[in-house]
């Protein structure tokens, strides 16, 4: 940084005094003084001043300064080349990955005042045909992803690459943002192909279920690639971030130094970033809210009002918190009040793809149509993956293994509905659905059969007051 007009650097010992204030206000380990004058040199010769002196001869050359400097340069580019700069790679090219690239590409180029990041950012793209051309060619020509996030500029410094190993080669920061069911195979492919001192951040909302228990995606990345892996979670509808509407997210971290670099990489005037030392809590919030969003979509599909939706969301948040803490004792209660918790839940239950598909599923089922979530995923999401159903099945496997189904009635009810055991109208009966028997043949159960003898809500009725 430079001294601004408020710093009294002209008077005797003014520069060391200014440096002392800088040191007090910032967590810098080392401060270097760059200058071409004797007073600049003196700034390192007093207690509390700079730690080292770099002489600059680009404007005027003074032999005493050059002789005393620990390093002497003639061009600014020499300084930049010597500084630690981070090469960034994005693994994924869906809507959320492209929205994140819109942010990251800006911060690596236009908003990188300290020149901490290499301008070019490579983005791994699963190669496919779109509008008669390869998707990577379209992205590199138009600087946008016309299939998954049309109209949002990815930056001229974004380079789409269909080769995963080529994308990560030489990268210091790996951003993972692909469907969670593919991450394990990707990581296995990358073993021995990433820099040993690199670190990662996952934007992925999901988990892997194994015989010995669940595994968070961040932990999977660390296991296979031996990288520190933070997570970025929050109320992040991709199109809104691409349009630069006010948004926020939280980075859950284990390594604070890496997290501070990642905050610089992602934070902009419209995208606020906070930090929390709770990787598991943040990641579980981002994973579980998709199940609740399915329930919210069912409520909307039934034509119910805000009271019903609020009931579902409150119940869902409570189950999210209890389930997370049951699996990971380190999870902090306050994490659920961060952007990754209640804020993400609200955004997803009102505007996310899981809510959209569940709404359409409910509308068609209540009209008597036969339809599946897989079919609607293909119709509505233009190649994007619906994470909520997969996550619901993964969570339900854990609940069944541990005998917890009755303790998480909303999670269990959503799972039975999405798998066709009960109709979507039963979302309002979530407190009793887990105790009901499922048809022995595993087939669908009609609305009339499971609803016999029970009053149904009237969608058009409104409470007074």
N, C-alpha and C positions, 0 to 999 in steps of 0.2 A: 504494500500500500504506500501511498505517498503522503507527505505532510500536507494538511489542508490549511486554509487561511486562519483557522482558529488556533493552530499550534504556534506558540511563541518561540519559534526556532531561531530567530535572528539574534536574540540576546545571548550572553555568555551561558554556556551549558544548556542552551535551549533544546538542542536536538536530543541529548541524553535524557532530559526531563520528559520530552515528548515520547521517546521510545519507552521509558519506564511506564508511562500511562498506557501505551499500547500493550505492553506486556501484561499489565494488571487487568486490562479489559478483555484480553483474548488468551486462549489456552495454547499459545505458541511455545514449542520446545526450543526453537532456535530463531533468532532474528538477525538478518543480514542487512547491513547498511550498504547501499549502492550510491556512490557519489564521485565527484571529481575535484572536491576542494579539501583544504586542510581541516576546516571545521567538520566536514563529513568524516574524515579520518579520526578526528578526536572523539567522535560519537561512540567509538568502540574502546576508547582508552580510559573510560571512567566506569566506576561501579554502577550497575543498572543500565548501562548502555547496550549497544548491539553486541552480538556474540562474534561476528566476523565482519570484515570490510572487503567489499568488492569495488575496485577502482574502475571508473568508466572514462574512456578516452574518446568517446564519440563526438563530443562538442569541443572540449579543450583538453590538452594533455599537459599535466603537471608532473615533472619527474619525481618530486618528493612523494606525491600520492602514489605514483606507479611503483616506486621502490618499497613503500610500506604496505601496499595492498596484498592481501592473501591470494587474490586473483584479479587480473586486470583484463578487461574486455574493451573492444572497440565498437561492437554492434549489439543492439538489443537482442537480435536473433541468437547470439551466443548464449545469452542468459536463458532464453526460452528453451533452447535445445538441451540445456543442462538441468532444467527443472524436471521434477517428477511429473509426468503427464500420463493420464489414464486413457487407454484405448477401450472403447465400449462396444459390446456386441449384444444384440437382441436375438433371443431364440424364440421365434414365434411371429406370426403375421396376421393374426385375427384382429377383430375390431379393437379389443382392449390393448393388444400389443401395438397396434398402429396409433391408437390414442396416446399411449405411453411414448412411442417414437416421436410423435409431434412435439411432446414436451422435451424429451431427451435431446433430440436433434437441435432444437433451439438453444438449449443450455450448453451444448458442445460447440456451438458456433457463435451465434449473435450475443448470447448473454454470459459468455465465459471470459469475464474481464481479467481474471488472474491466469487465463490460459492453462487451466489445470487438465483439460480434456482435449484429446486429439479430435480434430474437426470431423473426420469421417466416422460414421457409425454403420457397421454392417448388420443386416437383419436377415436371419435365416427364414426363408419362405418355402413352404411345401409346394413344390412345383405342380401346377395344374394349368389346364387350358381355360381361358376366359375370353369371350368375345373373339375367338379365333386366334388368340395369341397366348404365349406363355405369360403367366402372371408376373414372374420376375421382370420380364421385359417391359410389361406395362407399368409396373411400379417405377422402374428406373427411368422410363421415358416421361411419365406424367408426375412423378414424385407424390403419388397417392396410391392407395390400394382400392381400385375401382370395384372390387368384389365385396370386400368386407367392411370398408369404411370410406365410401365414395365422398368426394368433395372436401376431404381433410388433407391438407398438405403435410407430407412427411419430412419435408426439408430436402434441399438439393444435396445435402451432405449425407443422406441416407442411401445406402447401397444394398439392394436386395440380392441375396445369394442363395441358390438352391442347395448348396453344399454345406452341410452342418459343420464339418471339420474346418473347412475354409473360413466359415463365418467366425469361429472362435479363435482361430490361429492368432497368437500374439495379443489376445485381449486381456486386459487387467480386470475388467468388470464384466461379468456375465449376467444378463437380465433374462430370467426364464419366464416366458409368458405363452405357454402352449397348453392344450388340454392335459389335465393331470394324468390321464390313463396312458399317455405316451412318454412321460418323463423318464421312467425307469429305463426303457430301451434307448432313449437318447443319451442318458448318462453312461450307460454301458458302452455306447459307441464312442464316447468322449474320454474314456479312461486313458490317461497317458497323453492326451492331446491338448490339455490346457496348461497354462503357466502355473507352476507350483505356488507362486505368491499371489495369484489372482484371488478375487473374492466374488461372491454372487449375491443376487437378490431375486427372490421369487415373487411374482405377481399372481401366482396360481392359487385358485381356491378349490381345494379338494384334498383327499388323503388316500393312502394306499392301505388296504386291509390285508394283513398277513395272518398266518396260523398263530403266531405268537403275539399278535396284537396289532393295533393301527400304527402307521408311520406317517408323519407329516412330510409334505413334499420337500420342505427345507432340510429335514433330517435325511431324506433320501439323497438329495444332492450332495450333502456333506459326506454321507456314507460312501458314495461311489466316486466322488471327485476330490475328496479331502479338502474342500473349500469352506471357509466361513460363509454362511448363507443367512442373510437377513430376509425379511419379508416386507412387502408394501401392500397394505390393505386399507380399504376405505370406501366411502360412498362415491363410487367411480363409474358412473354410466359413461361408456366410451364416447358416444357422440357429443355429450355435453362438454367433456374435457377437450375433445377435438375442436369444438366451437369456442373454446377458451372461456366457458362460463365458470364462475367461482366454484371451486371444488376443494377437497382436502383429502389427505390420507395420512396414515401413521406408518412409520417404519419400525417394525419390531426387530431388535438387534441383540446379539451377544457380544459383538466387538464394537465399542463406541467409536473408535477411530474410523473404522470402515463406514459406520452409519453416518458419521458427519460428512464424509465424502459423498455418500449416496444422497444425503439431503441436498447437497449442492447440485447434484446431477438432476434431481427431480423437481425441486422447488422453483416456482415462478410466481409472477404477480397474481396469477389466477389459480394456482395450484399450491395450496398451503401444505407443508409437511411438518409433522411433529414426530418425536422419537419416544419409544418406550422400550425398556429392557425386558420385554415379554414376547418372545418369538412365538411360543406355543399359543398364548392367549390371542394374539392378533391373528394368527393363521387359522385357529379354530373358529374364530368369529367369521372370517371370510369364507370358510368352508360351510359352516352350518346354516348360515343365513339363506342359502339357496333352497334348503328344504322348507323353511318358513315362507319363502317367496312363492313356492308352489301352492302352499295353503292359502296365501293371500290372493293368488290368481283364481283359485277355486271360489273363494268368497265373492270376488268381483264377477265371476262367471255366473254365480247364482243371483246376482243383482242385489246383494245385501249392502247395507249402508256402512258408515264409518264405525258404528259401535261394534259390529261383528268383526270388521277388519282389525280394529284396535285390540279386541279380545284375542284374536289369533296372534297378532304381533307381540303382545305382552306375554302370552303363554310361550311363544316361540323364543323370545329373548331369555326367559327364565330357564327353559330347557337347554338352550345354548350354553348358558353360564354353568349350570349344574353338570352337564355332560362334559364340558371342557375341564372343569375342576376335578371331576371323577377320574378322567384319564391322565391329567397332568396337574400334580399338586402345586406346581410353581405358578400356575395361572393366577393373575391378579384381578380382583373384582373391578378395579378402576378401568381396566382395559375395555370393559363392555360399555363404558361411557365415552370412549374415544371414537374417532371417525370409523374405525374398523368394526365397532360394535353397533350401537343403536343407530348411528347415522347411516351406516351401510345397510342395515336392516330396513330402515325407512325408505331409502332410495330404491333398493331392490324390490321391495314389496309394492312400490308404486310405478317403477319404470323399467325393471329388468326383464331379460328374456325368459327367465323361469316363470315369472308372473304372467307374461304374455302367452306363453304356450299353455300354461295351466288354465288360464281364462278361456282360451279357445277350446281346449279339451272339455272343459265343463259345459260350455255353451252347446257344443255339438252333442255331447252325451245326454244332456237334459232335453235336447230336441229329438232324441231317439236314434242318433247316428252311431255307428260303430267306428271308433277311431282310436289310435294309439299315440302315445307320446313320441315314439320313433317316427311315425308318419308325419306328425305335426312339426317335428324338428326339421325334417326335410322341406316341408312346405313353407315354413315361416322364417327360418334362420339363415337361409342362403349359404349353407355349408358350415355355419357355426355349430358348435356342440352344446347340447343342453346338459349342463353339469348337475343340475338339481336332482334328477332321477337317479343318475349314477351314484351321487353322494348319498342319497336316501337309502339305496340298497346297501352301500358300504356301511353306513351307520347302523342300519337295521341288523346287519350281520353281527356287529359288535353287541347290540342290545340283546339279540337272541343268545349269543354265546355266554353272556354274563347274566341272563335272566332279568334284564332291566326294562323290558318292553312296557310294563305297567307304570314304571316311573317316568316314562317319557311318552305320554299319550298322544301328543300332537305329532311327534316324529313317527310314531308307530302307525297312526291313522293315515298320514300322508303316504307312507309306504304301501299300505294296503290298498289305498285308492289308486295310486299310480301303477300298481301291478294288477289292477282290475278285479280285486277281491270285493270291493265295495264301491258304490257310486260316489261321485264327487259331492253330492248333496250331504253325505255323511260327515263332511269336514266340520259341520257345526255340532256334531255329536262326538267330538274327539275324546271326551272324557270316558266314554263307554265302549267305543269301538275296539280298543285293544283286548277287551275281555270277551268279545264275541268269537264264536267258532267260524273258521274259514271253510268254504265248501270243500268237501273231501277230494273232489276231482281237480282242485286247484283252478277251476274255471271262474268265470265272472259270476257275480251275484247280482241279480236284478234289483233295481231301486224299489220295486214293489215288494219283493220278498224281504229284504233287510229292513224296509221301512214300515212293515205291517204293524199296526197297533201303536205307532208313535206319531205324535203331532209333528208336522213339518213347519218350518218358518215360512211366513208369507213375505216374499221378496219386496212387495210394494208397500208394506206396512211401515209406518214411521212412528217412533215414540214421541209423545207430546212433551213439551217443556224444553 
